[in-house]
């Protein structure tokens, strides 16, 4: 994670499931009103979280900010950065009384912020390692269920278009079967927002047991899927009451997938460009108004 760039709130949300229960209470106090916490003393925050000052200090170390003074500074800076963007109250949850214009504003704000925050915290070195693996892999199998299955299919389609052997699976039995026939030199990628989807975690575990390199794409770097992954690529998207499994989490995943795909394509630039041209030409005749050679047909005149 690029700690210098990442928002402290992004880091806290991503680590929340792995924190001790008392530390989770501190996290919730911080996430509910970060601007207020930036002004409070450690004693006030401990009281609000029904815990001790020592626990607040442990929480700060657990989320990588050193101590409470550093947390207050980080929250104050983050609040200043986001104040202008949230001036229209776009950062909150969608309420039952929100008008359609407000819903549109909040949805688009959340989606755009998911991309921005994902890019800010994405570890470049980890991404480069995964690109190196995928670029030289004999075969790449991508696993995902539910909403993550669409992201898995998108990566498979992208890799297939540049001539990389790749498969996407969402059925549990087929995922496990495919994982069992992978071998050293192959790569298995599991996509799971929560990182706790049993089917995907189990498929990665089996792939790893058979010698394949394993990669997790998840919002939570301390979730179960990371225990069976050799490499972890993290997203930063919030899911709220109306937005569980929402577009924001998929857009964040697709941002990571796009960066991965482009990195792999760059490694085989000439072959990738040729493959993309060939696939575009192959489907060109199936677009209305386009000739088989890809050029647009002239518009007919007269009768």
Secondary structure, DSSP 8 states (H G I E B T S, - for coil): --TTTS-HHHHHHHHGGGS-HHHHHHHHHHHH-HHHHTTS-HHHHHHHTTS-HHHHHHHHHHTTS-SHHHHHHHHHHHHHHHHTTTTTS-SS---TT--HHHHHHHHHHHHHHHHHHHHHH--HHHHHHHHHHHHH-S-EEEE--THHHHHHHHHHHHHHHTT--EEEE-SHHHHHHHHHT--TT-EEEEE-SSS--HHHHHHHHHHHHTT-EEEEEES-TTSGGGGG-SEEEE------TT-TT-HHHHHHHHHHHHHHHHHHHHHTHHHHHHHHHHHHHHHHTTSTTB-TTS-B-------
